[in-house]
Amino acid sequence: MHRLKGRQVPFGYEETAPGYVKGVPSELAALTIAINHMDTGEFSQREAATWLSEKTNRGITHKGLAKRARLGVRLYEELG
């Protein structure tokens, strides 16, 4: 578990206790694929966001996806 760095739970994570989050492997994997599709020019930001929302049943806007692509897929380091 990792301490939440803001008010909103980021895409690819779920809140496990108030103020704490953990990664959702299937969402993080789909996020990586969507970002790769954007990087190769296969999908636009809007197309990638739509694909990702349909794939994971969790909404994300094209602006939110662009921000995650800029910040990186993993916002929290996994403790091992």
N, C-alpha and C positions, 0 to 999 in steps of 0.2 A: 504494500500500500504506500501511496505517496500523498503528501499534503497538497491539496488543491492550491494552485497559484493565483486563482482569480475567482470570480463568482460563478462563471459558467463552466460546466463540465465539457472539456474539449471532445471533438469527434474522435472515436477510437478508445475512449475511456468511459468508465462507469463509476458512479459514486458508491463506495462500499460502506462508508460511515460518514456522518456529517463532516465535511471538510477534507475527506480522503478519497482518493481515486485509485483504480487499478486498470491496466490495459486490457482491452478486449482483443485477443489475437486475430479473430476473423475480421474485425473492423480495421485493425491496423494493416493487415495484409491487403485488404481491398483498397485501402487508402494508398498504399504503396503502388499498387497496380494502376490506380487512377492517375496518380502523379506521373508515373512512367508513360502512360498514354498521352498525357499533356506534353511531356518533355519531347516525345517523338513526333508530336504534331498529329497524332492519330485522332485525338479528341480536342475540342476547344474546352475552355474552362467550364462553360455551361453544360456541354455534353458530358464531360467527366463528372460533374456534380450530379447530374441527372442519373447517370449510370450508377454512381456510388450510392445515391439515395435508394434506387431500386434494388441494388444488390444487397444492401445491409438493412433495409427498412428503417433507416434513421436519416433524417433530413440534414442536408448541408447545402449552403448556397454556393454559387460560383465564387463569391468574394471570400467566404469562409475557407473554401478549398484552396484558393490562391494564397491565403494567409498561412494555411497549414503547409503548403508546398514551400513557402518561403522560410518558415520556422523549422521545418523538418517533421518527419512522421512521428518520431518519438519525442514527446515533450518532457517526459520524465524518465530518468535513467532507471533501468531495472536493477534492483538490488539482488545480488546473487548468492 
